Amino acid sequence: MDHEFVLILDFGGQYNQLIARRVRECNVYCEVKPYNKITLDEIRSLSPKGIIFTGGPQSVYGDGAPTVDKGIFELGVPVLGICYGSQLMAHVLGGRVQTCESSEYGKTETEFDTDCELFRIDGLGEKNTVWMSHTDYISDIPRGFKITAHTAHCPVAAMENAEKKLYAVQFHPEVNHTVHGTDMIYNFVRNICQCSGDWTMGNYAQTAIKQLREKIGSGKVLLALSGGVDSSVAAALLSKAVGSQLTCIFVDHGFMRKNEGDEVEAAFRDWDINFIRVNAKAQFMDKLRGVSEPETKRKIIGEEFIRVFERQAKKIGAVDYLAQGTIYPDVIESGSGDAAVIKSHHNVGGLPDYVDFKEIIEPLRMLFKDEVRKLGTELGLSDTLVWRQPFPGPGLAIRIIGEITDEGLEVLQDADLIFREEIAKAGFDRSINQYFAVLTNMRSVGVMGDFRTYDYTLALRAVTTTDFMTAEFARIPYEVLEVCASRIVNEVKNINRVVYDITTKPPATIEWE
Ligand code: XMP
């Protein structure tokens, strides 16, 4: 490994990704590995500078409860156990874990021993708020340990064996509600594990470019470019590595936001790559004529996309590599669970069956979204591309309720542009994670001048979220909404009413279809 490295052993906790992101924020590279997919010898050979145990849903005494080889504590590598991880450390090293009479959940006042290296933080008083979520607790600490924090209901909110560099916290330092939580993680990885902080996107770019060059040699690479952050950054990185050996195909299905197709083309026109834009709107519209059912629309667009891409790829002939913009959260989550399909997602990835290639390369596979953005900036991509909000593969097609028409598309593009302009003007374009307009199929009566109108209702949707699995509606000031509504009904034809969607996800979803 080219970087200092912290291993995160995952015991099935819901915050595993968050822990990894916090460690990366401290400029330390880390990877999340399921506890049962790595042996002690493999851990040793990776030479981690530190190990973190995540939380998990089980009890250490439960049937088949996740555990670790006791030898992990003898590697001479600092270990931090979080929640279940802390109980596991206590249990394996001879302490005792018991079930609480009532679970401790939520923000909890905690008393700290601020002499403990983990808690030596400016501004961390002896009493602080932490985020708790547990049913079991450590009742007896193992020999050699001392208690370094407690709450009214939890006698061991933290413990340490400083000599062996073993630390455990019952609470979740990775959750924002834990005051100074990130500082605690910083103390662990930077001070206790003594990582120097060599993980920066500047360093990553250099290493990745070198590695991609070695791997690709004189081979040909094909990438489906959507104009989204991930595929754009992947294109930029590959372009720096292998230049014109890279061909990017941008399938413009005609459902991009206003001017967006041209913007994507303009952004990549001057790069040293082969850039192919396929204007396929007519084809997509043809297939979608008379179709109004959301899942059918999604399926048609996904399939047509693959067909258009495949036809282009055939013209290029065999390639050595198919590149994809997969990022780390997809890697961590892949293969986990049989969740019900709410919407069939269409992304520009996932095409391997249809294209003649030898291998897939995923140059962003180990990066989180915020790192991808930083890397994009490092590689010289514009802020417009790097800070682009997420945009669904099927584009505006799923933001027009019911059948898609040329007129509907034009109306939606115009209204959406006004909404985006006003959000940017009000300074919310980075703090609101996703915001867009939806053209409903509902008509209502209005009055314009002296005339009655009977026109369409446009909905505005804006959400704040960290993971897009749950979301809150954005608290946009009324004044800003008022300007949006007024501009939209005045400037966009066929709209006489604007509504703001104030549902959370769940029960609603972010997109309307
Ligand atoms: P929902 O509507 O399911 O959306 O709450 C969650 C997030 O996913 C995006 N989304 C998609 N992204 N292909 C994508 O790449 C799709 O087909 C797709 N459908 C929804 C949506 O914009 C939101 O960010």
Residues whose N, C-alpha, C, O or C-beta is under 5 A from the ligand:
A	BS01	XMP	S344 H345 H346 N347 P390 F391 P392 G393 P394 F468 T509 I510 E511
